[in-house]
Structure formats: structure tokens, C-alpha cells
């Protein structure tokens, strides 16, 4: 079966510290992968998407970066976190739901203090 | 570019009340339309979808009809329960998934 794993579930990091969030997908090959952020009280913002290994598209300028070192692995990173990076980060892939449905990971709640 | 506009919340209802959340979109071509739900402390789950004009998506008592003439995809449920309390997101997929801002719904017993 096709599943998506995202970790950690929660993270508290000090300002200026690095960040690495990981997302992996099982049961499929060459998926399109996405990172979204949901800031408190706001909607979902697409941050990055990837259609293949090493291929990253950035939707908005920001303090974050993404990498796709393997076909089913998508990593969100930062060298130095800002307070404004706090939020709920969701990884997603375009799953086999027919008609372009997306499957989301369970999310990582990041608090920068 | 593609965009989704959905009714602002929060919305507070009593159990068994009728729920409507309005959603309109702007897109070229014929996007697929979705409603996602986010229960407290959880990620997003696909609630229902429609891929072409006049399609009706339905799940868990919720319904939404793809109206091309009004570019709308309003979500409805005839009788809500406390367990329906969540944030609801309208979304469209046209090369990538674009979300509305979300509507927080609270159902009181």
C-alpha cells in the first residue's frame, strides 16, 4: 500500500538553529512531492515541490530550502531558523487516488523560540 | 494565476444544524476540485472531490457540486455532529494544489 511518513511530529527549536524535516513515501515510484506550511490561523501555503530526484521548485522566497536526495525522500531544511518559521509543515504527494488527489503526511508542528 | 476563495470563519453551529461553506475559484481550463478536512491536532484528509463540471462529490454526509457556470464548489451537510468540528479547506488542482484559507467549524452539543 502507499503511505507517507513525516517526522518529527513536533519540534521546538531556538532562533538561529538549523532545521531538517524529513518526508518519505512508500509503495510508489517517482511521485511528485510537496511541502506546505500552515501558519497559525492561516491557510496552507505551498513552499516547494519536486517532480524528481534533485529537482526542486520554490514557490515563495524564504528562509527555507528543500532537497530530494532519493526518489521517495523529500527534506525541508534551514541553516538558521527565524521566529517567523514557526508553523505546521505538511508533506504531500500526488497519490494513486485517481483524478489528482493528494495524500498528506501527519504534519510537523514547529515552534521557534 | 489559480486561486481559491472560501467563506471566512469561524462558523459555530448547534448539532443537527445545516452547514454550508462557500467556495469559489479562479482558474484557466478545467481544474479538479477538492474539500479537505483537518481535525484538531491532525494533518489534512481528503473529504471529497469532483473532477468535471456537474460532478457531485460526497462523503460522510457532506456534498459539493462542481459548478462551472458559477465557478463554485460549495460544501454542504444537512445535519452536523460535534465530531464534524474541524477546519475545512477548499482546493483546486491545476498542475499543483492551491488551497483556500480554511474555515473553522465548531459544532456545539
Interface residues (C-beta under 8 A of the other chain):
Chain A: X6 X34 X36 X42 X43 X44 X46 X49 X90 X92 X97 X99 X100 X101 X102 X103 X104 X105 X106 X107
Chain B: X32 X34 X36 X42 X43 X44 X45 X46 X49 X51 X89 X93 X96 X97 X98 X99 X100 X101 X102
